[in-house]
């Protein structure tokens, strides 16, 4: 049963202060946990209230070539090379490809604007910084974006797309049962960069959702190639994604004009296990890290499968 007035009740809640969230005060976690069911009901009620004019996000928002290659590989895993061919290697352990259909990005962004304007309290990411324009996407996260249609879309991306792609390109099989995600926006006046770091993930998929006419300057992403000792600079383009091992050091340059909006999703193992050397480390580039061996002789059919273990309750932040 859904509380018929859940939406109004949720909108009347008073969010914890930014300072309290940054300090990880116990009252902040209590706020989200105590209101978890109310907020979930509010998101459901919000969808119902707006069903006539609200996008139902699904995989048709994604690049047609990627969708077709993924569909073919799920039907016949031996065709997985067509998926790999869509990804360009930046450095070992880092790949890029078109992920969203550029022609559908405006619809998706309109949906996210409606989410932002819903007045339902939602927790921003505050693992590295408190990003003011972001949302937590995964159900394991406090105050996550619990709209049922969005959750179906999010889980489809994780299960049908990211996990087999990561297994194929990065060899993450065995360290990818659990999921995590957030959205983030970079602006020149706040939330403008990220210092050198690695991710607490086996694999990270970072997807740009800027529209073609939303230009920005700065905000380049540096990836450190441990094999050569060189840093490779990359620039996000509308709808493009980068997928990389979590233990690849990277940093975001300050954005100097415009804004950049991204979805960031992670895979890791049960109880937050990642391959050796993949633990989070917010330090300078060049730290000695090694990728652990993942199970050998993984078959194509195993790569194109969904783990049957349940989601646990561990969240990186």
Residue pairs with C-beta under 8 A, 6 or more apart in sequence:
2 41
2 44
2 45
3 9
3 38
3 41
3 45
4 45
6 38
6 41
6 42
6 44
6 45
7 42
7 45
7 46
7 49
7 120
9 38
9 42
10 35
10 38
10 39
10 41
10 42
10 120
10 121
11 42
11 119
11 120
13 31
13 35
13 38
13 121
15 31
15 121
16 25
16 27
16 28
16 31
18 130
20 27
20 28
21 28
21 123
21 124
21 126
21 130
22 126
22 130
29 142
32 39
32 123
32 142
32 143
33 142
35 121
36 142
39 120
39 121
39 143
39 146
40 146
42 120
43 118
43 120
43 145
43 146
43 147
43 148
44 146
44 147
44 148
46 118
46 120
46 147
47 54
47 147
47 148
47 149
50 114
54 111
54 114
55 107
55 108
55 110
55 111
56 149
57 108
57 111
57 149
57 150
57 153
58 152
58 153
58 156
59 67
59 153
59 156
59 157
59 160
59 161
60 67
60 101
60 104
61 100
61 101
61 104
61 105
61 107
61 108
61 153
62 99
62 100
62 101
62 161
63 97
63 98
63 99
63 100
63 101
63 239
64 101
65 86
65 98
66 83
66 86
66 97
66 98
66 99
66 161
69 79
69 82
69 83
69 85
69 86
70 83
70 160
70 161
70 164
72 79
72 82
73 79
73 80
73 82
73 83
73 164
73 304
74 160
74 164
74 304
77 299
77 300
77 301
77 303
77 304
78 300
80 164
80 168
80 300
80 303
80 304
83 164
83 165
83 168
84 168
84 169
86 97
86 98
87 95
87 96
87 97
87 165
87 169
87 243
88 95
88 96
88 97
89 95
90 96
90 223
90 232
90 234
90 242
91 223
91 225
91 227
91 228
91 232
91 248
92 225
92 227
93 170
93 244
93 245
93 247
93 248
93 291
94 223
94 232
94 242
94 243
94 244
94 245
94 248
95 169
95 242
95 243
95 244
96 234
96 240
96 241
96 242
96 243
97 240
97 241
97 243
98 239
98 240
98 241
99 205
99 207
99 239
99 240
99 241
100 108
100 207
100 209
100 238
100 239
100 241
101 239
102 212
102 238
102 239
105 209
105 210
105 211
105 212
105 238
105 239
106 211
108 209
109 209
109 211
109 261
112 183
112 209
115 122
115 135
115 145
115 147
115 150
116 133
121 143
122 135
122 136
122 143
122 144
122 145
123 135
123 136
123 141
123 142
123 143
123 144
124 130
124 131
124 132
124 133
124 134
124 135
124 136
125 131
125 134
125 135
125 136
125 182
125 183
125 184
125 317
126 317
127 316
127 317
128 194
128 195
128 197
128 282
128 317
129 191
129 194
131 182
131 184
131 185
131 191
132 185
132 190
132 191
133 183
133 184
133 185
133 187
133 191
133 261
134 182
134 183
134 184
134 185
135 144
135 145
135 182
135 183
136 142
136 143
136 144
136 145
136 181
136 182
137 144
137 145
137 150
137 154
137 181
137 182
137 183
137 263
137 265
138 144
138 154
138 179
138 180
138 181
138 182
138 315
139 146
139 151
139 311
140 178
140 179
140 180
140 311
140 312
140 313
140 314
140 315
141 180
141 182
141 315
142 315
145 151
154 181
154 265
155 179
157 265
158 179
158 181
158 265
158 267
159 306
162 203
162 205
162 243
162 265
162 267
163 176
163 267
163 306
164 303
164 304
165 205
165 243
166 172
166 176
166 202
166 203
166 205
166 243
166 267
167 173
167 176
167 298
167 303
168 303
169 243
170 202
170 203
170 243
170 244
170 245
171 294
171 298
172 202
172 203
172 245
172 267
172 275
172 294
173 294
173 295
173 298
173 302
173 303
174 269
174 294
174 295
175 202
175 267
175 268
175 269
175 273
175 274
175 275
175 278
175 294
176 202
176 203
176 267
176 268
176 269
176 307
177 269
177 270
177 307
177 309
178 267
178 268
178 269
178 270
178 272
178 311
178 312
178 314
179 265
179 266
179 267
179 311
180 201
180 265
180 266
180 267
180 268
180 315
180 316
181 263
181 264
181 265
181 266
182 263
182 264
183 261
183 262
183 263
183 264
184 191
184 261
184 262
184 264
185 191
185 259
185 260
185 261
185 262
186 192
186 193
186 216
186 219
186 252
186 255
186 259
186 260
186 261
187 255
187 259
188 218
188 254
188 255
188 256
188 257
188 258
192 219
192 254
192 255
193 219
193 251
193 252
193 253
193 254
193 255
194 251
194 252
195 251
195 282
196 222
196 224
196 249
196 250
196 251
196 282
196 283
196 284
196 285
197 249
197 250
197 251
197 280
197 281
197 282
197 283
198 246
198 247
198 248
198 249
198 250
198 278
198 279
198 280
198 281
198 282
198 289
199 246
199 247
199 266
199 278
199 280
200 246
200 266
200 268
200 272
200 274
200 278
200 279
200 280
200 316
201 246
201 266
201 267
201 268
201 274
201 278
201 316
202 245
202 246
202 266
202 267
202 268
202 269
202 274
202 275
202 278
203 243
203 244
203 245
203 246
203 266
203 267
204 243
204 244
204 245
204 246
204 264
204 265
204 266
205 241
205 242
205 243
205 264
205 265
205 266
206 221
206 236
206 241
206 242
206 243
206 244
206 262
206 263
206 264
207 239
207 240
207 241
207 262
207 263
207 264
207 265
208 236
208 237
208 238
208 239
208 240
208 241
208 260
208 261
208 262
209 238
209 239
209 261
209 262
209 263
210 216
210 236
210 238
210 259
210 260
210 261
211 238
212 238
214 238
214 258
214 259
214 261
215 258
216 255
216 256
216 257
216 258
216 259
216 260
217 255
217 256
217 257
217 258
218 253
218 254
218 255
218 256
218 257
219 235
219 236
219 252
219 253
219 254
219 255
219 256
219 260
220 233
220 234
220 235
220 252
220 253
221 233
221 234
221 235
221 236
221 242
221 250
221 251
221 252
221 253
222 231
222 232
222 233
222 234
222 250
222 251
222 252
222 253
222 285
223 231
223 232
223 234
223 244
223 248
223 249
223 250
224 230
224 231
224 232
224 248
224 249
224 250
224 285
224 286
225 231
225 232
226 248
226 249
226 286
226 289
229 286
231 285
234 242
236 242
236 260
236 262
244 250
245 275
245 278
245 291
246 266
246 268
246 274
246 278
246 280
247 274
247 275
247 277
247 278
247 279
247 289
247 291
249 285
249 286
249 287
251 285
266 316
268 274
268 316
270 309
270 312
271 312
271 314
272 314
272 316
275 291
275 292
275 293
275 294
276 290
276 291
276 292
277 289
277 290
277 291
277 292
278 289
278 291
278 292
280 316
281 287
281 289
